[in-house]
Amino acid sequence: MKPTSVTVDRTAQTLSIEWTDGHLSTWPLDGLRRACPCAGCAGGHENMGHLPDPEVFRQPASRRWEHPEVTAVGTYALRIKWDDGHEAGIYTWKRLRATCPCAACTA
């Protein structure tokens, strides 16, 4: 599954991806930061492939992210540079689609 568009809404504090099948996924920025897939945040290389608990995207935000910088990593992922300087996580399209927090995907 590939995206047709990626949008960061700093006012709403969300990242949205529209996929080639027409599905729209929207994550809270703070949830994405808490679900960072890098080895340091995941608790080691052996945990990097595990998907986060979907509850992470339902928790109230602990802070606002004013200047997240989202860049493509080749044709397979996004990297987000967060306001706290962290940028080690690579959010693959496969991982993002698998963690879509919408009601249809989490049912």
N, C-alpha and C positions, 0 to 999 in steps of 0.2 A: 504494500500500500504506500503510495507516495502522496505528498501534499500538493495542492494547487495554490494554496496561499498560507502564509504565516503572519499573524498580526499580534503585536503587543499593545495592550491598552493600559497605559500607565494610570489613567484615572480609575478605571474599573479594577486594576491590579490583576489582569488576566493575560494569558497567552492563548490564542485560538489558532487552530489549524483546520482548514477545509481540505478534505481528502478527495482523491480522484473518484470515489464512489458517491460523492456528494455529502457525506457525513461531516458534521461540524463538531470538533472536540474543543472544549474550553477548560483550561486549568487555572486555578488561582496561582499567582506567582509565588506566594509564600509556600504553598504546598509543593510546587516544583523544587524550590530551594531545599525544603526539608527532605524531599525524595531524591536528592542528588545521587546519581549512580556511581560516582567516583569511588575508588578504593578507600580513601580516607573517610568519606561520609558513610559508605556502606559497611564499614567495619572489616576491611581487608579484601584482597583480590578474590578470595573464595566466595564472597557474598555479592559481588558485583552483578551477577546475572539474575539475582532475585528481584522480583517486582515488589514495589512498596505496598503496604497495607492501604487499600483504597480510602480508609478513614483519614489518611494524611491530607487528602484533598477536601475534606469536610470540616477540618478544624479551623477555628478562627485564626486569622492572620496574627502573627506575633509582631510584625513590623510591615512598613510600607517599603516597596522597592521602587525608588525614584528613577534610577538610571540603569536598568538591566540592558546589557548589550547582547543581542542575539545575532549569531553568525552561523552560516552553514558550515558543516564539516563534510567536505566532498558532496556527494549526492545521497548520503545515507543518514545524516544526523544534524542536530543543532548543538552549539555550545553557547552557554549563557554566562556572561561575565556579570556577577552580582555586585551590588553596592558594597558588600563586605570584602571585595577583592577576589573572592573565590571564583574559579573558572575551570576547574579540573573535570567536571562532569560532562560527558557526552551523551546527549539524549537522542538515541536512535529513533528513526521513524517507527520501527517495529515496537520499541519500548513505549513510545508515546501513544501509539494506537492501542496497545494492550492496557494502558493505564487510563484510557479515556474515562473521565469521571461522570459522564452523562447518565441519566436514569436508564436508558436503553442498554448501555454497555455494562452497567453495574448490576443489572437485574439478575 
